[in-house]
Amino acid sequence: MTAPAFGATDVLALGADWEPVSNSPASAGTRVTAGGNDGDVIASNVHNTIESGSAAYIYTGAETSFIAAWAAANCRPGELVDTNTLMVLSLALDYSPCAAGKRPLCTFGYRDGPTAAPTTPFWYTTALVLPTYTAANIEVPESVLTLTLGDAELQNLQWGLGMQFDPSLDKDGDYLAGQGFGAEETLDLTFVGLPTSITSTGWDQTSGPGANTGLQLSNTGYDQSAYQFVRGVTRST
């Protein structure tokens, strides 16, 4: 076994304001086969090999808003990074580290294929206020959701923005053309206890506490309740 090597790679080439924490790359191709008259495989081929993955960073720059930080690094969903070799598919923010005085964790989903931006470049972003640091993660959802907590307390908040990508392939089965579409953003909230009420405008609640007690019960910890909200996002140019 070799000695451990430290230092995650800045795979997206975001620069000095972004501290890389981890990168999970993967290479996957589409395998096609042909069968003989007895049904056995007589030939196979792998095409359209895609390099994709997720990379987590901590933002250490001077911007106070992730919206501005992403714009400065040109790393919003739909944009190409790392000298036009990787396309950003999704963003995710985890504000739970803030409870320990840490900065939020930002995770990017990416893939290769396009080597140039569309004729009219576009990207997806959000109208939410997403601070690069906050002493309490409750500040973020209250800007878009009306919360009546009662005895409950927000324990964790995760925000995400992702788009779909469905390319066309050329005669050899490799990437030909394509761009992102159908973006949505999500809010995942976890509470200790059950909030009295949560209301929203423009968001669809896709999951929430059950109809029985409403709480996730266990014999080893305090009761929790979890919610998810989703809404569509239009592209920006």
N, C-alpha and C positions, 0 to 999 in steps of 0.2 A: 504494500500500500504506500502510495506517495504521500508526502507531507501535505497538509492542507494549504490551499492557496486562497488568499483573501483578496477581495476587490472585484465586485460585480462590474461587468462591462457596460459602458454607456452605449448600448446597442442602437439607440435611436439618435445618437449624436445630438443630445439636447444642450450640452455645454456645461459651463462651470456652475450655473445656478441650480443644477439638478444633480443630486447625489444618488447614483445608482445603488439600489439595495439588492435586487435580484433580477435574474432574467431566465425565463423558461422557454427556450426555443424548441421548435419541432419541425421536422421535415416529413411531409406526407404526400404520396402520389396516388393517382387513381389507377387501379389495376383492372385490366380487361382480359377476358379469357374467351377462347373458342372451344367448343366441345365436338368430339367425334361422333360417329354414328352409334357408339355404345354409351354415350353420355360422359365419357372421361375427357379431361382437359388435354387438348393436343397442342395448344399454343397460348401464350400469355404475354402481356406487355404492360409496363407502367408508364403513364404519361401525366402531364400537368402536375408536376411536383411543386408543392407550395411550401415555402418557408414561412412559418408563423410562430406566434408565441405571445407571452405576456411579460412585461418588464415593469418592476416597481421602483419608484423613485421617492426621495424626500426633497421637496423644494426648499432651497436655502437662499434664494435671491431676495431682492429688495421689494418686489411687488407684494402688495397686501391682498390682492385678489387673484385667485387661480385663473379667472377669465383673462386678465392681463398677462399673467405668466404664460399661459398656453399660447396666446396670440403672439407674444414676443418670440417664442420658440417655434412657431408654426407647427404645432403638434396637436391640432384639433382633429376629430374624426373627419375623414375625407381628404386630409392633407398628406403630402408625401414628406418624409423625413429621411435622415441619413443619406444626403445627396441623391434624393429621388429614387431610393431603392426599396423603401418600406412605406406602406400606407397605414395610417392610424385608423383602426376600426372602432375603438371604444376607449372611454376614460372611466375610471372608478376612483372615488375618494372614500377613505376610511378615517373618520374623525375620532374614533375611540382612543387612539394614542394621546389625544389632547388631555384626557383625564389625568395622565401621568406627567403632564408638562411637556410632552413631545409634540412634534409637528405631524400633521396628517400624512397618511401614506397614499400616494397617487400611483395607480396601476394602469398601464396602457396595454391594450390589445393591438396587435399589428400583423401584417402579412405582406408578402412581396407580390409581384405581378406587374402593376403599372410602373413605368419608368418616367412618365411625364404627367403633369397635372392636366385635367381636362382643359379644353379651349377656353372655357369660362371657369376658372378655379372656384371652388366652393368648399365650405366646411360646415360643420354643425357645432353649435355652442348653446349656452343656456342663458336665460334671463335671471337666474338665481344669484343671490349674493353668496359667493363661496370663498370665504377668507382663507388665506394661506396658513393662518394660525388662529385658533380661538381657545380661550380658557375653558369654555364649556360648549360641548357640541349641540346643546339645545338651541343655540342662537341660529343655526342654519334652518331647521324645519319651521321654526316659528315665523320665518319670513314668507312662507308660502302656505302653511297650514295653520288653522286656528285650533289651538290645543287648550282643552280644559283638563288639567292633569288630576285634580283631586289629590289622592294620596300617592299616585304613581309618580315615577321619576324616569326621565329618559336616560337609558343606559348606553345606547349605541346608535349611531347614525351612519349609514352608508349611502352615498349618492353615486349614480352611474349614468353614462350617456353612451349609447352604442348605435351603430347603423348596420344595415344589411349590405351584403356585397355578393353579386351573382354575375360573374364574368362570362363573356363569350370566348369560345376556344377556336383556334385556327385549324387548318386541315391536318396538322400533326397532333392535335389534341392538347396544345399548349395555350397559355394565356394570349388573347388577342386584344380584347377591349373590355372596359367595364368601369363603373364608378359607383360610389355609395348611394344608398337611398333608404327611405323608411326609418329614419332615426327616432328613437324614443329615449326619454330619461326616466330614471327610477329613483325612488326614495325608499329605503328600508329602515324602519324604526323598531327598536327593541326597548321596552319599558320594564322596570321592576314594578309590579302591580298593574292595575287596569285603569287607563285614563277614563275620565268621566265622558269625554267626547273629543272627536277629531273631525273637523270639517275642512273642506278644500274647495277651491274653484279651479276648474280646468284640469284636474287630476282624476284619474280613475283608480279607485281602491280595488286592487286585485287580490288581496289577501288580508286577513285580520283574525282576531280572536274567535274561537269557536262559539257556538250558540249555547253551550252548557255553562260552565263557570266563566268562560272567556279567557282563562289563564292556562299557561303551560305549567302543570303541577309536577312536583317531584318531592322525594323525601330527603334530598341532599342540598337544597338551596331555596332561595326565595322565589316566589311565583313570578312569572314573566308573561308579557303579552307582546306580540309581534304584528307589524303592519307593513304592507307594501303599497305604494302609489306609483302610477305610471302615466305619462302623457307624451303625446307626439311632439316632435320638434321640426320646424321648417329650416331649410338650409339658408346659409348666409353667403354673400359674395363680397 
